[in-house]
Amino acid sequence: MSSANADVLHRWFEELWNQGNIEIIERLASPDAIGHGQIEQDGQINMEQFRALFLSLRKAFPDIRFTIEQTVADAEMVVARWRAVATHQGEFLGAAPTNRRVEFTGMSMMKIVDGKIARGWDNWDQLALLTQIGAAPKATFLAA
């Protein structure tokens, strides 16, 4: 495992998401970095769009906390499996605050070039989050 790449990913989650330090973006990500898989986005986002997404999520879930459960890395790529918990304290995608505690999981993969995030892919359980805040109906399975 490339420990330097894993360190970048761990700092991204700890300093940006858990501590809310938006200034860390410039230190850890390339200015032309591209992200994939973000809620309410079609295709890919640039760093300006990511900053807006970050601020929106932190406003709706100011106490959001990510726990990295597993990390795998190689020469340029690093992947993390994570769990997030938060309290829905602000409007999110049109859903009024519920003060409900939410929990969801996901995976993030980053391409690290010269010590900075160049590209990121996120795949997370957005439906679980939306269901927990009442923005989507709960799914029910029908007996066969």
N, C-alpha and C positions, 0 to 999 in steps of 0.2 A: 504494500500500500504506500502511496506517496503521502507521507505525513504532512508535507507542506500544503498539498491540495486539500487534504482533510482539515487542516487548520483554517484555511480560508473559509471553507463551508461552515465549520463550527463557529467561527467568529461572526459570519453573516447571520446565523440564527441567534446567537447569544447577544451580540452587540446591537444589531439592527432590530430584530423582532422582539427579543425578550427585554432589552433595555430601552428600546425606542430611539436609538441614536441614529438619526437619518444621515448625519454627516459621514458615517462609516461607508456609505455607498461609494463616495468618491475614492476612498482608500482601497476598497475591496473589488470594485467593478470597473471594467473598462468603460469609458464614456460612450462607446458605440456598442455596448453589450446588448444582446437581444434576449428576451424571455418568451417562453411558450407555455401555454396551459393555464393562463390566469383567468379568473372568473370575469364575466362580462366583457371579455375581449375576444376578438375573432382573429385567430392566427397568432401573430407575434406582437410583442410590445417593445418599445425602446425604453431607455432609462427615465426619461421624463414621464412617460405613461406609468412606469413602475412606481416612481415616487408618488404619483397621485393615488395609485392602488394602495400603496403602503399607508399613506395618510388616511385614506378611507377606512381601511381595516382597523387601524389603530384608534380611530375616532369611534368606531362602532364597538370595538373590543379592546379597550385601553389596557386591560390586564392580560392580554394574550401571552401565553407562555408555551414555547416549543421545547420538546424534549427529543433529542436525537437518540433513537433506539439502536441504530446500526449504521455503520459507515463502511463503504467499499470504495477503494480508489486505485487508479493506475497512473500512468505517466501524465495524462492530461485531464482525465475524467474522474469525478468523485460523485458518489451517490449516497444519499442519506434516506433512511426510513425513519419517519418522525411521527410524533403525536402532539396535538395542540389542545390546550384547554383555555377557556376564556369565558367572560361574562358579557352578554349582549347588552351594552349600556348606551348605544347610540344607533341611529337609523342605519340600516344596511340593506341596499337594494330595494328600497321602498318599505322595508319592514320596520315598524316602530320598535324602540327598545323594549325588551321583555324582561330584562334582568335575569334571564335564564343562564345557567352555567352550561356551556356547550363543550363537546369534545369531538374531535375528528382526526383522521390520520391521513398521511400522504407520503409521497416520495419526491425528492428533488434530485436532479442530476445537473451538474455544472461542468462546463469545459473551462479549465483554468489555463490561461496563457500568460507567461511572464508574471506569475503570481497574482493575476487578477481574473475575475470572472469575465469570460468573453461571451458565454451563452449559457442559458439555463432552461431546464425543462421541469415543469411541475405537474404532478398528477396527484390530486387529492380529492377526498370525498366531499365535494361541494354540496351534494344532495343531502348528506347527513347534517351538515351545518344549516342549510336552508330549512330542513324539516324541524330541527331542534328550535329554531326561532319562529316557527310557524309561517314561513314564507313559501313552503311547499307542503302538500299533503303527505302524510305518512303512507308508505306503500304497504299494501296487504297482499299476501300470497293466497291464492285461491286453491282449494283442495282439488286434486286431479280427479 
